[in-house]
């Protein structure tokens, strides 16, 4: 079975209904009601922030690495996304 759900961003009840349908389909065809959600506590979050900062400085100090070219690149979206993608893929 194939289904297309069209979501109107101004119809909050429709968005809620679409989510319910998607969850029902997930349970029926995938077999579990729980979706994966990355979660961690405050201490682990602080450790991840420190790891992000260490890696950013390491990239900045490596002349052959162009991910972080100078101090202004450390906080940019691309650098943060790169780190977040690795965390959410389980590459801690």
N, C-alpha and C positions, 0 to 999 in steps of 0.2 A: 504494500500500500504506500502510495506517495501522497503527501499533503503539503500544501502551501499555506502558510499563515501570513496574512498581511496585517501589519501593526500600524495603527494611527497614533502618532506620538501625543495627540491631544485627547485621546480616548483612554483614560486611566483604567476604566473598568474593562475595556477590551484588552488592554495590555495584561491585566491580571488574569483574565480568562485565557489568553494565549499562553501564559506561563503555566496555568493549570493543565491545559491540554498537552503542552510539551512535557510536563512532569508525568502525566498519565502515560504518554507514549514511551517515555524513558523507562518507566516501571514495567510496562507491558513487553517491550522489545529488548531492553537491556537487562532488566531483572532486578534492579535495585532502586529504591526511592532516594537514597542519599547521593548527592552529587559531591564530587571531591572539593574540599575547601581547605586551603592552606591556612593553618592557624599556628600561632606561637605566642608565648608569654612575653612579658616586658623584658626580662633578662635576655632571652634569646633574640628579641628585636634589637636591643642595644648591641649585642654581639654582632648581629648582621650589619648594623650601621657602621660599627667599627671596621668590619671586614670590607664593606663598600669603600670606606675612606682609605684604608690601606691599599686596596687594589687600585683605586683611582690615582693615588700618589705614585704607585709603582708604574702604572701606565704612563703617567706624566714624565717620570724620570727616565723612561726607556726611549732613547732617541729613534729607535726603529719602529716603535709602536705609535700609530697616529690616532688612537681612540681618544686620548686626552692630551692635547697639544700644550696647553698652558693652564694656569690656575682657573681661568674663566670657563674652561671646559668641564671641570670637575662636577659642577652642579647642573650641567645641561641634561635635557630630557633623554637624549640618545645614550648617554653614559648610565643614567639611572635605569633606563629600560633594559639595557644589556645585562645589568646586574640582576634586576627583578626577573627577567626571563630565565636566567640560570637558576635562581632560587626556586621558581615555580616549576621548573622542569626536574627539580630534585637534585641539582648539582651543587650541593652546599659544600 
